[in-house]
């Protein structure tokens, strides 16, 4: 019997790198990086006033650089290593500076079989875009020095722990919270942080009286298109394999984005008499946000429903409710990402199809609410505390005169001719 067992053990092949999965994940990683630079930089940059366009694209670019270094040093370890007795809440530092990872180290041996270096870089692109999304809520009114300190602290205190809760072996993932590609980790997280930051900073100088129309919506359309294409890496890439589920996630992404764009457009057409370019691209992004947690759990008909609901609800949140409540979420980071992420998380619990993904068999709206609530509470409290620290260290806003002159010239000494 011992000899038979030994032979059976020898017959099981050792996990080996899967070149097809690896090639797809290298591509997906590049697509997700493209979402921030140049995608989000152009999307946000076109929506601000001309005097703040360089400062706005600078924020996305600088965040990309800052988060890359921090993720390599400690962020990845906090999110995806074993935290020992604290593992339910945060990882440890065993993989700080990627210690112990070699070209032979595989992520998900026996399942994805991709290099851990590739997995880490893929997750790095998620860590880059999440804080960059927050900047849309406080566009045109934060000091650049404050932005750098805030984003560094936020990545380590908020993003890395929540990524661990859901994807790294933490308590939300263990409880059955479903988040295929970041509805909770990325979008609710960034949206709530953006709302808190906008409220703490207060409204832009002249808000409600000065003309704050976008200076170049062509930039924003190009940015939205880059975000849409990059989102295939975001959602289909989160399967970590080149397989049928990745294909389903890709189709779901396309269907939801298109449905939400049309839903927002028709809502605006009915209410404001004209369908705007800003409206249709905002709707597309809302659909992409909402389908993110659901992409690998719902069938295409479910994705269609997710898109339609997201387009309508996010339109109401970003246009009607924001106006009624009077807060200044400059580029609708909360209205699109926070609200869209919540809609998507809830509909994942409602519409998950076990025929698409067996994990959907245990989907529950109650469990999804559990994940949403914990994320909102931690993000709101921690973000508020970080802002208090940053304010004490370097201050948060430029002077009123500097804000009136524009952040391009006052923060960076440059201006668009």
ABEGO torsion letter per residue (X at the ends): XAAAAAAAAAABBBBBBBAAAAAAAAAAAAAAAAAAOAAAAAAAAAABBAAAAAAAAAAAAAAAAAAAAAAAAAAAAAAABBAEAAAAABBBAAABGGBGBBAABBBGBGAAGBBAAAAAAAAAAAAAAAAAAAAAAABGABBAAAAAAAAAAAAAAAAAAAAAAAAAGBAAAAAGBBBAAGAAAAAAAAAAAAAAAAAAAEBBBGBGABBABBABAAAAAAAAAAAAAAAAAAAAAAAGBBBAAAAAAAAAAAAAAAAAAAAAAAAAAAAAGBBBAAAAAAAAAAAAAAAAAAAAABBAAAAAAAAAAAAAAAAAAAAAAAAAAGBBBAAGAAAAAAAAAAAAAAAAAAABBAAABAAAAABBAAAAAAAAAAAAAAAAAAAAAAAAAAAAAAEABBBAAAAAAEAAAAAAGBBBX
